Amino acid sequence: MLPSYVNLIFLSATTPNTLEFSDWIGRTKRKPVFVIKTDYRPVPLSFNLWAGLKLHTVMEGRDGFLERGFASAANALLPASARDSKKTKSESKGRPPAKTAIGSKQMAWQAQGTKQNWMSLVRFLDRENMTPTVVFSFSKKKCEEISIMLQSLDLNTAKERGAVQGFTLQTVARLSKNDSNLPQVVMVCEMVQRGIGIHHGGLLPILKEMVEILFAKSLVKILFATETFAMGVNMPARSVVFNSVRKHDGKQFRQLEPGEITQMVS
């Protein structure tokens, strides 16, 4: 739909049919299209598991899967008594602890995170300068539940709080008096002043826009969002957290596919 004198540059990490797509653009615009492709990510990613109140690296750049990091994380999720028993058996046999599957109900429950887990994780991310961070949770309710757990945390400086407060007042002024007093509006405005935000389909559109602008300015340090935030949104996130690797696709619960993870971390 663009005029012929407009040149187009496309950048994507998730388009599988690159050549077909480029050919279609070329035929439509009647211009040559050049495809420059790499089989690796120019900026390498580090994948970690948060367990036992610390990060365990399971993949670093192009080095492949790190079994020791996974085993360390799985062991950290076990009860203290089970870890001691496992350690004793391993030492008696003279070999390192075996890998533990993180598919049990107990570990699945722990993966959702307690208040202590989330407080420790957010403080760690803030301390290590890994914010702004997007926390993907595939449940609107879970996004709000976790954010409420952090109501005692304040990640913004006094100057940042002042800037956020001024912006929220301008935003709320566009609403009617009744709408500006809605519990959702009051909660989100109070939350973003502390550097914490939520973003999902259940929010008023004006609130979602406000959160996106504040996150883009690094005034929201931790953002709890559903998958829709990753679609076509370019934000300055330094790290991404997955609350779960299972989601409901409208029919059933299933594991995330590699392309979906790439879309959210790219």
C-alpha positions as CSV (number, residue, x, y, z in Angstrom):
1,M,0.0,0.0,0.0
2,L,3.0,2.3,0.2
3,P,4.0,4.6,-2.7
4,S,6.6,3.4,-5.1
5,Y,9.3,5.8,-4.0
6,V,9.3,4.4,-0.4
7,N,12.1,1.9,0.2
8,L,11.5,-0.9,2.6
9,I,13.9,-2.6,5.1
10,F,12.6,-5.6,7.0
11,L,14.3,-7.0,10.1
12,S,13.0,-10.2,11.7
13,A,14.3,-13.1,13.7
14,T,11.2,-15.2,13.4
15,T,10.2,-15.3,9.7
16,P,10.6,-18.9,8.6
17,N,9.8,-18.5,4.8
18,T,12.2,-15.6,4.2
19,L,12.8,-16.1,0.5
20,E,9.1,-16.6,-0.3
21,F,8.2,-13.5,1.7
22,S,10.9,-11.4,0.0
23,D,9.9,-12.7,-3.5
24,W,6.3,-11.6,-2.8
25,I,7.4,-8.1,-1.7
26,G,9.6,-7.8,-4.8
27,R,6.8,-8.8,-7.2
28,T,4.3,-6.5,-5.4
29,K,6.6,-3.5,-5.4
30,R,8.3,-4.4,-8.8
31,K,11.7,-3.8,-7.2
32,P,14.7,-6.1,-6.5
33,V,14.7,-7.4,-2.9
34,F,18.0,-8.5,-1.3
35,V,18.0,-11.1,1.6
36,I,20.8,-10.9,4.1
37,K,20.6,-13.9,6.4
38,T,22.6,-15.3,9.4
39,D,22.1,-18.7,11.0
40,Y,23.0,-17.4,14.4
41,R,22.0,-14.5,16.7
42,P,24.6,-11.6,16.4
43,V,24.0,-10.8,20.1
44,P,24.2,-14.2,22.0
45,L,21.6,-15.1,24.5
46,S,22.1,-16.7,27.9
47,F,19.4,-19.0,29.3
48,N,19.2,-19.5,33.0
49,L,16.9,-21.2,35.5
50,W,16.1,-19.4,38.8
51,A,16.2,-21.9,41.6
52,G,17.4,-21.8,45.2
53,L,17.4,-18.0,45.0
54,K,20.1,-17.9,42.4
55,L,20.6,-18.3,38.6
56,H,21.8,-21.5,37.1
57,T,23.1,-21.2,33.5
58,V,21.7,-23.9,31.2
59,M,22.8,-22.4,27.8
60,E,25.4,-19.7,27.0
61,G,25.4,-18.3,23.5
62,R,26.2,-21.1,21.0
63,D,27.8,-23.4,23.4
64,G,24.9,-25.8,23.6
65,F,22.9,-27.2,26.6
66,L,24.8,-27.3,29.9
67,E,23.8,-30.5,31.8
68,R,25.5,-29.4,35.0
69,G,23.6,-26.1,35.2
70,F,20.3,-28.0,34.7
71,A,21.2,-30.6,37.3
72,S,22.1,-27.8,39.8
73,A,18.8,-26.1,39.3
74,A,16.8,-29.3,39.6
75,N,18.7,-30.2,42.8
76,A,18.0,-26.7,44.3
77,L,14.2,-27.3,43.8
78,L,14.3,-30.4,46.0
79,P,13.5,-30.2,49.7
80,A,16.5,-29.9,51.9
81,S,16.2,-33.4,53.3
82,A,16.0,-34.9,49.7
83,R,19.1,-32.9,48.7
84,D,21.1,-34.2,51.7
85,S,20.0,-37.7,51.0
86,K,20.8,-37.4,47.3
87,K,24.2,-35.9,48.1
88,T,25.1,-38.6,50.5
89,K,24.3,-41.4,48.0
90,S,26.2,-39.6,45.2
91,E,29.3,-39.1,47.4
92,S,29.2,-42.7,48.5
93,K,29.2,-43.9,44.9
94,G,31.8,-41.3,43.9
95,R,29.9,-39.7,41.1
96,P,28.1,-36.3,40.6
97,P,24.4,-36.1,41.4
98,A,22.1,-37.3,38.6
99,K,19.8,-35.0,36.7
100,T,16.4,-34.6,38.2
101,A,13.3,-34.1,36.0
102,I,11.5,-30.8,36.6
103,G,8.2,-32.4,35.5
104,S,6.9,-33.4,38.8
105,K,3.8,-31.7,40.3
106,Q,5.9,-30.4,43.2
107,M,8.5,-28.7,41.0
108,A,5.8,-27.4,38.6
109,W,4.1,-25.7,41.6
110,Q,7.4,-24.3,42.8
111,A,8.1,-23.0,39.3
112,Q,5.1,-20.6,39.7
113,G,7.1,-18.9,42.5
114,T,6.3,-17.9,46.0
115,K,6.4,-14.3,47.3
116,Q,10.0,-14.9,48.6
117,N,11.0,-16.2,45.2
118,W,9.7,-13.2,43.3
119,M,11.0,-10.6,45.8
120,S,14.5,-12.2,45.6
121,L,14.4,-12.5,41.8
122,V,13.3,-8.9,41.2
123,R,15.9,-7.6,43.7
124,F,18.6,-9.6,41.9
125,L,17.6,-8.3,38.5
126,D,17.6,-4.7,39.8
127,R,20.9,-5.2,41.6
128,E,22.6,-6.7,38.6
129,N,21.4,-4.0,36.3
130,M,19.3,-6.4,34.3
131,T,16.2,-4.2,34.1
132,P,14.0,-3.3,32.3
133,T,12.7,-6.9,32.4
134,V,9.6,-8.4,30.8
135,V,8.1,-11.3,32.8
136,F,5.9,-13.4,30.5
137,S,3.1,-15.1,32.3
138,F,0.4,-16.7,30.2
139,S,-2.4,-15.8,32.6
140,K,-3.9,-12.3,33.2
141,K,-4.8,-13.3,36.7
142,K,-1.2,-14.5,37.4
143,C,0.3,-11.2,36.1
144,E,-1.8,-9.3,38.7
145,E,-1.2,-11.8,41.5
146,I,2.6,-11.6,41.2
147,S,2.6,-7.9,40.9
148,I,0.6,-7.6,44.1
149,M,3.2,-9.8,45.8
150,L,5.7,-7.0,45.1
151,Q,3.6,-4.1,46.6
152,S,6.4,-3.5,49.2
153,L,9.1,-3.0,46.5
154,D,10.0,0.4,45.0
155,L,12.4,0.2,42.1
156,N,12.3,3.9,41.1
157,T,14.3,6.8,42.4
158,A,12.5,9.9,43.8
159,K,13.1,11.7,40.5
160,E,11.7,8.8,38.5
161,R,8.7,8.6,40.7
162,G,8.0,12.2,40.1
163,A,8.2,11.8,36.4
164,V,5.9,8.8,36.4
165,Q,3.4,10.5,38.7
166,G,3.2,13.5,36.4
167,F,2.6,11.3,33.4
168,T,0.0,9.2,35.1
169,L,-1.9,12.3,36.1
170,Q,-1.9,13.5,32.5
171,T,-3.2,10.1,31.4
172,V,-5.9,9.8,33.9
173,A,-7.1,13.3,33.1
174,R,-8.3,12.0,29.7
175,L,-10.7,9.7,31.5
176,S,-14.1,10.6,33.0
177,K,-14.3,11.2,36.7
178,N,-16.0,7.8,37.3
179,D,-13.5,5.9,35.1
180,S,-10.5,7.5,36.8
181,N,-11.6,6.1,40.1
182,L,-11.9,2.5,38.9
183,P,-9.9,0.0,41.0
184,Q,-7.9,-1.1,38.0
185,V,-6.8,2.5,37.2
186,V,-5.9,3.3,40.7
187,M,-3.9,0.0,41.1
188,V,-1.9,0.4,37.8
189,C,-1.1,4.1,38.5
190,E,0.2,3.3,42.0
191,M,2.1,0.3,40.7
192,V,4.0,2.1,37.9
193,Q,5.2,4.8,40.3
194,R,7.2,2.0,42.0
195,G,8.6,0.8,38.7
196,I,6.3,-2.2,38.3
197,G,3.7,-2.7,35.6
198,I,1.3,-5.2,34.1
199,H,0.2,-5.5,30.5
200,H,-2.6,-7.8,29.3
201,G,-5.9,-7.9,27.3
202,G,-7.9,-7.2,30.4
203,L,-6.5,-3.7,30.9
204,L,-8.2,-0.5,29.6
205,P,-6.4,0.4,26.3
206,I,-5.3,3.8,27.7
207,L,-3.6,2.0,30.6
208,K,-1.8,-0.4,28.2
209,E,-0.5,2.5,26.2
210,M,0.6,4.3,29.4
211,V,2.5,1.2,30.6
212,E,4.2,0.8,27.1
213,I,5.4,4.4,27.1
214,L,6.7,4.2,30.6
215,F,8.5,0.9,29.9
216,A,10.0,2.4,26.7
217,K,11.4,5.2,28.9
218,S,12.8,2.6,31.4
219,L,10.5,4.1,34.1
220,V,8.8,0.7,34.5
221,K,11.6,-1.7,35.5
222,I,9.6,-5.0,35.8
223,L,6.7,-5.6,33.5
224,F,4.4,-8.6,33.9
225,A,2.8,-9.3,30.6
226,T,1.0,-11.9,28.5
227,E,2.2,-13.2,25.2
228,T,0.5,-10.4,23.2
229,F,3.1,-7.9,24.4
230,A,5.7,-9.7,22.2
231,M,3.8,-9.2,19.0
232,G,5.2,-6.3,17.1
233,V,6.4,-4.3,20.1
234,N,10.0,-3.1,20.2
235,M,11.0,-2.4,23.7
236,P,14.3,-1.9,25.5
237,A,14.2,-5.0,27.6
238,R,17.6,-6.2,29.0
239,S,16.2,-9.6,30.2
240,V,13.2,-11.8,29.8
241,V,11.7,-14.1,32.4
242,F,9.2,-16.9,31.8
243,N,6.9,-17.8,34.7
244,S,6.0,-21.0,32.9
245,V,6.9,-22.8,29.6
246,R,3.3,-24.1,29.2
247,K,0.4,-22.1,27.8
248,H,-3.2,-22.7,26.7
249,D,-3.6,-22.3,22.9
250,G,-7.4,-22.2,23.0
251,K,-7.8,-25.9,23.0
252,Q,-5.3,-27.4,25.4
253,F,-2.3,-26.7,27.6
254,R,1.0,-27.4,25.7
255,Q,4.7,-26.6,25.9
256,L,6.0,-23.4,24.2
257,E,7.4,-24.0,20.8
258,P,11.0,-22.7,19.9
259,G,9.6,-20.1,17.5
260,E,7.4,-18.7,20.2
261,I,10.3,-18.4,22.7
262,T,12.4,-16.7,20.0
263,Q,9.6,-14.2,19.3
264,M,9.4,-13.2,23.0
265,V,13.2,-13.0,23.7
266,S,14.2,-11.2,20.4
